[in-house]
């Protein structure tokens, strides 16, 4: 079979890795794909750098549209990033009848509906394994490997930067700010880390997984997004003492009422395999009604792990490109005609309607009756307590980020599953008690079983 | 699109699970596959039981060949097991132009070359996700998701029965025989557990994974197979003290000399994620040159987890069946014309040529000079010691399975990577020393990093 000719838009870290792996493993890949896969043209604003990477046998241009217009190109890889020019180029490539491979989670989470619709109309493939969890073939697992299942929930550590920061905070007892600086120095966090530490990147990824898990459109605007910037050392320690670890999870869960779609720090039982995922590694847990729990672990970022996913998509396209649209794997796992509209019976739920357990920490005056008052408010709201921990001022001072006060104590409560709206009402009451000296810390808890 | 009509050969545990999941999730599966997937006929020697499971709308016959001969059937699921009649029926189904889905690892590990060749000639698909690691979509991950990679090695806990036994031996300090009895009572081990505990089942599975990882034929006859029946409690304890756990691993590794293909108990560092895989769960670690290390975890057996894999194959077939053979995913991951023959430069190596670390335990007389003599023999053979542990008779007696002898001590040595042939020669020398009182225990050690 003739070679698949690929045009690469943007040759930065991942683009360079993709070029290198395709060249290094070209024989292996040809033996798998049945045809060679060759990058024949590269577009990058920095033509000189691009030329230095790809050598003289590959066309290098500064204008991506020259590649899209080239009738010899079968597949376009978009590695530019962002929502702006990347969206235009992807839509133009589709219009030109090219298959598209992209690692751009932000683009697909926000404009996926438009892009997948355009691709379906044109009968081309838009593949995006690299957009979620780097080298882990989780899109393929959800879309094909677990296709027999009614997926109940997906929960993942899908941002390496924040997992690195949380691992370091726990291991070394450092504050968020201290570890962030260190992570930036080591290259684990970007100069502007906002998308990572505020949970936006994880939200893009869980939005994509929610779509293919449940057959709903991508709805990034409905996702609840909370990062790790407000996490404090004492809570990491208290969680540990209670048998939990704190991880930033992306969660998509199907309930009778609709879909929970949320990113936030979560307590998870230390004995779960995913609790031991440390450093910049990623892992996604999927629970299906037939298969039960599966876990998929690997590197979530980096040049070659991401290239591994980009090239897997190219191999899929090489295998499928002669097949008509009906025989292709649908971009969002479910046939386009079978996607459940946002307005149907699977709405993304407001956060008040989610149900989960909670970790609460109240810094209270060390005086009689406080505990009784707080547990009474919880009981009256129908919130049942799973575990409790009290740490006196001496112990508190060891952890305290502010100057300790002798008459203070930390009260830590784990609740059983509770509707978040109900919890919020109870917390408002508790917060107003004169004995409660600081804003109550509230972290959600996922049992993942 | 019209429904895919499936004939099921053998409706035991997995067959029943497949029927149930296909029925329960029929809407979900149709939305994914683009066409309905319906079991229209079942063959089972026990017609009455089959009828009680599938009801009146499904044809039930006792003769599997009636299903193979039925021109209305698109796909045959073989869940009979074994090498005999199953092989005949699979070959006949292929000859009749049916796609085949099977969970029969034994059949494919032994007769795979013949079967895949027949399928390629006929242009039909033989799919076998359920044959390895139950519900974990590891065949798809290796064959498609990681297609960009030169796979360096695959190592897996791929037999739930033995992992359950090892977990229990460690947790409860019980002997192999005690736990086996308990496992049989709980249904985790079969009445005749030979295939599981002797490593044969794991060897079938790692043989299949070696083929798709490296593009070589299935060569079960070349696999080294060692089970867990000779494992003793003290070694599990000593391994723990050295920071390792003992797991039965299936290992396929590419070296410059060829392929290592082996199943045996292995020490693995306790801090690796796979070391925490407990009970009857399975996990496969894959190392690719681009992606690095990935881990795939889930239930390795049971009616519905296995059904999940069987049905994923059916969905793949539904999506691909209109595509011609060129566009199908090749059964062994590499195009049939690109498989490396057994006689080529990737031979399966004899065990003398594998290179790994070792755990050694010698029960020796507690007298001066023994340690010096043993370490001298190792040093002369060029075998370097990574760690050492000596346990005096008092401690030994705590673990000892036989009556302790006061003048005995246990000497435990971890070696660095060593060629097995070299080690064996040194062990022969050590074993002949008069101070060595019992056969030396030798367990291989895998760092998996």
Interface residues (C-beta under 8 A of the other chain):
Chain A: X1 X17 X21 X22 X24 X25 X28 X29 X30 X31 X32 X33 X34 X129 X135 X136 X137 X140 X141 X143 X144 X145 X146 X147 X148 X149 X150 X215 X273 X276 X277 X288 X289 X290 X291 X292 X293 X294 X295 X296 X297 X298 X299 X304 X305 X307 X308 X309 X310 X311 X312 X314 X315 X316 X319 X320 X321 X322 X323 X324 X326 X327 X328 X329 X330 X333 X334 X335 X338
Chain B: X1 X17 X21 X22 X24 X25 X28 X29 X30 X31 X32 X33 X34 X129 X135 X136 X137 X140 X141 X143 X144 X145 X146 X147 X148 X149 X150 X215 X273 X276 X277 X288 X289 X290 X291 X292 X293 X294 X295 X296 X297 X298 X299 X302 X304 X305 X307 X308 X309 X310 X311 X312 X314 X315 X316 X319 X320 X321 X322 X323 X324 X326 X327 X328 X329 X330 X333 X334 X335 X338
